Structures are given as C-alpha cells and as structure tokens.
C-alpha cells in the first residue's frame, strides 16, 4: 500500500476545507482499482442537493478543487 506524503495529505485536507466552506463536499472514491469511471482524484458534490457539480469521474486534483472556488467556477 502506498503511503501519501505529509504534503499530499495536507493539500487534500485543505481542498476539503475550502469545499466545505462553500457548502460542498470534496470526496474521493473508495474504490481501489482505477477504471475509466473512477479516477484517483476528487468529486465535488453540493452538500444541500447531493448533486455532482464537478469531477464526475473522480478526476479533479486537490489543486483543481481549490482553484474551482478561487476562480468562482462553482
């Protein structure tokens, strides 16, 4: 099992906090095998409606999650 670095864990936690601050959930797939439908990244879900807003295939990086809210895309 591959252990992520402390910097990676910190960046992922930051992206989750930024999303939560705006009323979204930044979730990662729990599925261990990668496929075309399940990447290794994040999905943004509107917490109030449970609607997927970005990263339908878990294809957003932590940096992209943060950038979505910095630019106002979501």
DRENPA-3360 file (N, C-alpha, C; in nm, 2 decimals, always signed):
BEGIN
1 = XXXXXXXX = +0.08/-0.12/+0.00/+0.00/+0.00/+0.00/+0.09/+0.12/+0.00 ~ +0.06/+0.22/-0.08/+0.14/+0.34/-0.10/+0.09/+0.44/+0.00 ~ +0.18/+0.49/+0.08/+0.15/+0.59/+0.18/+0.17/+0.73/+0.12 ~ +0.07/+0.82/+0.12/+0.09/+0.95/+0.07/+0.18/+1.04/+0.16 ~ +0.25/+1.13/+0.10/+0.33/+1.22/+0.18/+0.25/+1.31/+0.26 ~ +0.32/+1.37/+0.36/+0.25/+1.46/+0.45/+0.20/+1.59/+0.38 ~ +0.27/+1.63/+0.28/+0.23/+1.74/+0.20/+0.10/+1.71/+0.12 ~ +0.10/+1.59/+0.06/-0.02/+1.55/-0.01/-0.14/+1.54/+0.08;
9 = XXXXXXXX = -0.13/+1.48/+0.20/-0.24/+1.47/+0.29/-0.29/+1.61/+0.33 ~ -0.19/+1.70/+0.36/-0.23/+1.84/+0.40/-0.30/+1.91/+0.28 ~ -0.26/+1.89/+0.16/-0.33/+1.96/+0.05/-0.47/+1.90/+0.03 ~ -0.48/+1.77/+0.04/-0.61/+1.71/+0.03/-0.71/+1.76/+0.14 ~ -0.66/+1.77/+0.26/-0.74/+1.83/+0.37/-0.78/+1.97/+0.35 ~ -0.68/+2.05/+0.29/-0.71/+2.19/+0.26/-0.82/+2.20/+0.15 ~ -0.82/+2.11/+0.05/-0.92/+2.12/-0.05/-1.06/+2.08/+0.00 ~ -1.06/+1.99/+0.10/-1.19/+1.95/+0.16/-1.24/+2.07/+0.24;
17 = XXXXXXXX = -1.15/+2.14/+0.31/-1.20/+2.25/+0.40/-1.25/+2.36/+0.31 ~ -1.18/+2.39/+0.20/-1.23/+2.50/+0.11/-1.36/+2.47/+0.05 ~ -1.38/+2.34/+0.01/-1.51/+2.30/-0.04/-1.62/+2.31/+0.06 ~ -1.59/+2.27/+0.18/-1.69/+2.27/+0.29/-1.73/+2.41/+0.32 ~ -1.63/+2.51/+0.32/-1.66/+2.65/+0.35/-1.76/+2.71/+0.25 ~ -1.77/+2.65/+0.13/-1.86/+2.69/+0.02/-1.98/+2.61/+0.01 ~ -2.00/+2.51/+0.10/-2.12/+2.43/+0.10/-2.11/+2.31/+0.01 ~ -1.99/+2.26/-0.01/-1.97/+2.14/-0.10/-1.89/+2.04/-0.02;
25 = XXXXXXXX = -1.90/+1.92/-0.08/-1.82/+1.81/-0.03/-1.72/+1.77/-0.13 ~ -1.59/+1.76/-0.10/-1.49/+1.71/-0.19/-1.46/+1.57/-0.15 ~ -1.51/+1.47/-0.23/-1.50/+1.33/-0.19/-1.40/+1.26/-0.29 ~ -1.34/+1.16/-0.23/-1.25/+1.07/-0.31/-1.32/+0.93/-0.32 ~ -1.30/+0.87/-0.43/-1.36/+0.73/-0.45/-1.29/+0.64/-0.35 ~ -1.37/+0.55/-0.29/-1.31/+0.45/-0.20/-1.27/+0.32/-0.28 ~ -1.31/+0.32/-0.41/-1.28/+0.21/-0.49/-1.13/+0.20/-0.51 ~ -1.07/+0.09/-0.50/-0.92/+0.07/-0.50/-0.87/+0.06/-0.64;
33 = XXXXXXXX = -0.95/-0.01/-0.73/-0.90/-0.03/-0.87/-0.94/+0.09/-0.95 ~ -0.85/+0.14/-1.03/-0.88/+0.26/-1.12/-0.94/+0.21/-1.24 ~ -1.04/+0.28/-1.29/-1.10/+0.25/-1.42/-1.13/+0.38/-1.49 ~ -1.20/+0.37/-1.61/-1.23/+0.49/-1.68/-1.33/+0.57/-1.60 ~ -1.41/+0.51/-1.52/-1.52/+0.58/-1.44/-1.47/+0.63/-1.31 ~ -1.37/+0.58/-1.26/-1.32/+0.61/-1.12/-1.17/+0.64/-1.12 ~ -1.14/+0.77/-1.12/-1.00/+0.81/-1.12/-0.95/+0.81/-0.97 ~ -0.84/+0.87/-0.95/-0.78/+0.88/-0.82/-0.79/+1.01/-0.76;
41 = XXXXXXXX = -0.89/+1.09/-0.81/-0.90/+1.23/-0.76/-1.03/+1.25/-0.68 ~ -1.07/+1.38/-0.69/-1.19/+1.42/-0.62/-1.31/+1.44/-0.70 ~ -1.43/+1.44/-0.64/-1.56/+1.48/-0.70/-1.61/+1.59/-0.61 ~ -1.67/+1.69/-0.67/-1.73/+1.80/-0.59/-1.88/+1.78/-0.59 ~ -1.94/+1.77/-0.47/-2.08/+1.74/-0.46/-2.14/+1.86/-0.37 ~ -2.25/+1.92/-0.42/-2.33/+2.02/-0.35/-2.39/+1.95/-0.23 ~ -2.35/+2.00/-0.11/-2.40/+1.93/+0.01/-2.55/+1.94/+0.03 ~ -2.61/+2.05/-0.01/-2.75/+2.07/+0.01/-2.84/+1.99/-0.08;
49 = XXXXXXXX = -2.79/+1.96/-0.20/-2.88/+1.89/-0.30/-2.82/+1.75/-0.34 ~ -2.70/+1.72/-0.30/-2.63/+1.60/-0.33/-2.61/+1.58/-0.48 ~ -2.60/+1.70/-0.55/-2.58/+1.70/-0.69/-2.43/+1.71/-0.72 ~ -2.38/+1.63/-0.81/-2.24/+1.64/-0.85/-2.22/+1.76/-0.94 ~ -2.13/+1.85/-0.90/-2.10/+1.97/-0.97/-1.98/+1.97/-1.06 ~ -1.88/+1.88/-1.02/-1.76/+1.87/-1.10/-1.69/+1.74/-1.06 ~ -1.61/+1.69/-1.15/-1.53/+1.57/-1.13/-1.62/+1.45/-1.12 ~ -1.71/+1.43/-1.22/-1.80/+1.32/-1.22/-1.73/+1.19/-1.22;
57 = XXXXXXXX = -1.61/+1.18/-1.27/-1.53/+1.06/-1.27/-1.42/+1.06/-1.17 ~ -1.43/+1.14/-1.07/-1.32/+1.15/-0.97/-1.19/+1.19/-1.03 ~ -1.20/+1.29/-1.12/-1.08/+1.33/-1.20/-1.03/+1.47/-1.16 ~ -1.07/+1.53/-1.05/-1.02/+1.65/-1.01/-0.90/+1.63/-0.91 ~ -0.80/+1.71/-0.93/-0.69/+1.70/-0.83/-0.72/+1.80/-0.71 ~ -0.65/+1.79/-0.60/-0.67/+1.87/-0.49/-0.65/+2.02/-0.53 ~ -0.55/+2.05/-0.61/-0.53/+2.18/-0.66/-0.65/+2.23/-0.75 ~ -0.71/+2.15/-0.83/-0.82/+2.19/-0.91/-0.94/+2.22/-0.82;
65 = XXXXXXXX = -0.96/+2.14/-0.72/-1.07/+2.17/-0.63/-1.06/+2.31/-0.57 ~ -0.94/+2.34/-0.52/-0.92/+2.48/-0.46/-0.93/+2.58/-0.57 ~ -0.88/+2.56/-0.69/-0.89/+2.66/-0.80/-1.04/+2.68/-0.84 ~ -1.12/+2.58/-0.83/-1.27/+2.60/-0.86/-1.33/+2.71/-0.78 ~ -1.29/+2.72/-0.65/-1.35/+2.82/-0.57/-1.28/+2.95/-0.57 ~ -1.15/+2.95/-0.60/-1.07/+3.07/-0.62/-1.12/+3.15/-0.74 ~ -1.15/+3.08/-0.85/-1.20/+3.14/-0.97/-1.35/+3.16/-0.97 ~ -1.42/+3.10/-0.88/-1.57/+3.11/-0.88/-1.64/+3.03/-0.98;
73 = XX = -1.58/+2.92/-1.02/-1.64/+2.83/-1.12/-1.76/+2.75/-1.07 ~ -1.76/+2.73/-0.94/-1.87/+2.66/-0.88/-1.94/+2.75/-0.78;
% end
